[in-house]
Amino acid sequence: MQIESLIDIFLIIDILYSYLLDKNISFDDIGLPIFTSDMFLNEYPDLVIPFSQRKNKRVINRKRTVICFFDKDQHLYPRLGKLFSELEEYKSFMGVIGMDITFTDDMDEEWQKIIALLNQLFLAVLAVNGIKIVINTRSAGLAADCIWKNVPLGVMAASGFLGCDTLDSEEDLSYLKKILRILPEKLIIYGKDDLKAEMQLSTMGIDYKVFKDFHRLCKEVRHG
């Protein structure tokens, strides 16, 4: 199925819902899937790489590589339509970070909720097929208590810092507050460094690890 319109997005949501109901996954009263701790990866990988680059020569060992979707939406929407046919591909990797279809705080709140739901349904399908998952911390303008109400405390999480502004000051606690809502046992940061955010995480005792994004990896190899 190709995702080319808003109608297609609603159709794929219905398809994923029906699939998950058949797999006996539970949903809360507003329709978000309920995750359990055993679904999550609990060990850092050696490499984090976008799905679009999964066949790159830098992927030496798939069982030590985590797939992410910190990529352009044009690379992500096809994954929704091909999710079921690509399950075996995901199973060959150590784990998968949640889908990252873009939603931002300047979008209508209801539309933000729809995209957040779509991202979580995608992740839930992976989980019920035995693929270890990592929760994506994208939240835009949505309250953390709402978007992650069904995510257990202490599971592994991941934040994509590509395209994000760094914190203006150490007093800006917006990122830290949402991370404290999850209290991740381990936190993957993908992309550029944000020294102020990292200092806040360290101060609060959050175990995190920064993974260079694919383009920086390529640049380092080329000029190293």
C-alpha positions in Angstrom: 0.0 0.0 0.0 1.3 3.5 -0.9 0.8 6.4 1.4 -0.1 9.4 -0.8 -2.9 11.2 1.0 -4.5 11.8 4.4 -7.1 9.1 3.5 -4.2 6.6 3.1 -2.9 7.5 6.6 -6.3 6.7 8.1 -6.6 3.5 6.1 -3.2 2.3 7.3 -4.1 3.1 10.9 -7.2 1.0 10.5 -5.1 -1.9 9.1 -2.6 -1.7 11.9 -5.4 -1.6 14.5 -7.1 -4.7 13.1 -3.8 -6.6 12.9 -2.9 -5.7 16.5 -6.4 -6.7 17.8 -5.9 -10.1 16.2 -2.6 -10.3 18.1 -4.4 -9.6 21.3 -2.5 -6.4 22.1 -4.3 -4.1 24.6 -5.3 -0.5 24.0 -6.2 2.2 26.4 -9.4 4.3 26.4 -8.1 6.7 23.8 -6.8 4.0 21.5 -3.1 4.0 22.2 -1.3 0.6 22.3 -0.1 -0.6 25.7 3.5 -1.7 25.7 5.2 -4.0 28.2 8.7 -4.0 29.5 9.7 -7.3 27.8 9.1 -5.7 24.4 12.1 -3.4 24.8 15.8 -3.7 24.0 17.9 -3.4 27.1 21.5 -3.2 25.7 23.3 -0.6 23.7 24.1 -1.5 20.1 27.4 -0.9 18.4 25.8 1.0 15.5 22.6 2.9 14.9 21.7 3.4 11.3 18.6 4.5 9.3 16.6 1.8 7.6 17.5 3.3 4.2 21.2 2.6 4.9 20.8 -0.9 6.3 22.8 -2.5 3.5 25.6 0.0 3.8 29.1 -1.6 4.2 29.4 -0.1 7.7 26.8 -2.6 8.9 29.2 -5.3 9.8 27.0 -7.2 12.3 23.2 -6.8 12.1 22.8 -8.4 15.5 24.7 -5.5 17.0 23.0 -2.9 14.9 19.8 -1.0 15.7 17.6 0.4 12.9 16.3 4.0 13.3 14.0 6.2 11.3 15.6 9.5 11.9 15.4 10.3 8.2 13.3 12.3 5.7 9.6 11.5 5.6 9.9 10.5 2.0 11.9 7.5 3.2 9.6 6.7 6.1 6.1 6.6 4.5 7.0 3.7 2.3 7.9 1.7 5.4 4.3 1.9 6.6 2.9 0.4 3.4 5.5 -2.3 3.4 5.6 -3.0 7.1 4.3 -6.6 7.0 6.4 -7.6 4.0 9.6 -6.2 5.7 9.1 -7.8 9.2 11.7 -10.5 8.4 14.2 -7.7 7.5 13.7 -6.1 10.9 14.0 -9.4 12.7 17.6 -9.7 11.4 18.7 -6.7 13.4 19.3 -6.2 17.1 16.4 -3.9 17.5 14.4 -1.0 16.0 13.8 2.5 17.2 10.3 3.9 16.9 9.0 5.4 13.6 9.7 9.1 13.3 7.0 10.5 10.9 7.2 14.2 11.4 4.8 16.1 13.7 5.7 19.5 15.2 4.3 21.7 17.9 2.9 24.2 15.3 0.6 21.6 13.8 -3.0 21.2 14.9 -3.0 19.1 18.2 -5.4 16.5 16.8 -3.2 16.0 13.8 -0.2 15.6 16.1 -2.0 12.9 18.0 -2.9 11.1 14.8 0.8 11.0 13.7 1.9 10.0 17.2 -0.6 7.2 17.2 0.6 6.0 13.8 4.2 6.0 15.0 3.2 3.9 18.0 1.1 1.4 16.1 4.1 0.8 13.8 6.2 0.1 16.8 3.6 -2.2 18.4 3.4 -4.3 15.2 7.2 -4.9 15.5 6.9 -5.7 19.2 4.2 -8.4 18.8 6.4 -10.0 16.2 9.2 -10.5 18.7 11.4 -7.6 17.4 13.0 -5.7 20.3 12.0 -2.0 20.3 13.2 1.3 21.5 10.7 4.1 22.2 11.2 7.3 20.2 11.0 10.4 22.3 9.5 12.7 19.7 6.6 14.5 21.3 6.3 17.9 19.7 3.6 19.9 21.4 1.9 16.9 23.1 2.1 16.4 26.9 4.5 13.6 27.9 1.9 12.1 30.3 -0.5 11.7 27.3 1.8 10.4 24.6 3.7 7.9 26.8 1.0 6.9 29.3 1.3 3.3 28.1 5.1 3.1 28.0 6.6 1.5 31.1 9.2 3.4 33.2 12.8 2.3 32.8 12.7 1.1 29.2 15.3 2.1 26.6 14.5 5.3 24.7 16.0 7.2 21.8 16.1 10.9 20.8 17.0 12.2 17.3 18.8 15.5 17.6 19.2 16.0 13.8 17.4 19.1 12.7 16.7 20.2 16.3 17.8 23.4 17.9 20.2 23.0 20.8 19.0 24.2 24.2 19.3 28.0 24.6 20.4 27.7 28.2 21.0 25.3 31.0 17.7 26.6 32.6 15.7 25.2 29.7 14.4 22.0 31.1 11.9 21.1 28.3 13.9 18.1 27.1 14.9 16.9 30.5 11.3 17.0 31.8 10.0 14.6 29.1 12.9 12.3 29.5 12.2 12.1 33.2 8.6 11.0 32.4 10.1 7.8 30.9 13.1 7.5 33.2 14.9 5.4 30.6 17.3 2.7 31.8 19.4 3.7 28.7 19.0 6.6 26.3 20.3 6.7 22.7 21.0 10.1 21.3 21.3 10.0 17.5 23.0 12.9 15.7 24.6 16.1 16.8 25.7 16.8 20.3 23.8 19.2 22.6 26.2 19.8 25.5 23.6 21.6 27.7 21.1 18.7 27.3 23.8 16.1 27.9 24.9 18.0 31.1 21.3 17.9 32.3 21.0 14.2 31.7 24.3 13.5 33.5 23.2 15.7 36.4 20.1 13.6 36.8 22.0 10.3 36.4 20.4 9.3 33.1 22.6 6.7 31.3 22.9 7.9 27.7 25.1 7.3 24.7 25.6 9.5 21.7 25.7 7.8 18.3 26.9 9.8 15.3 24.4 10.1 12.5 25.1 8.3 9.2 26.3 11.4 7.3 28.9 12.2 10.1 30.1 8.6 10.0 30.6 8.8 6.3 32.5 12.1 6.6 34.8 10.8 9.3 35.7 7.8 7.2 36.3 9.9 4.1 38.6 12.4 5.8 40.0 10.3 8.7 
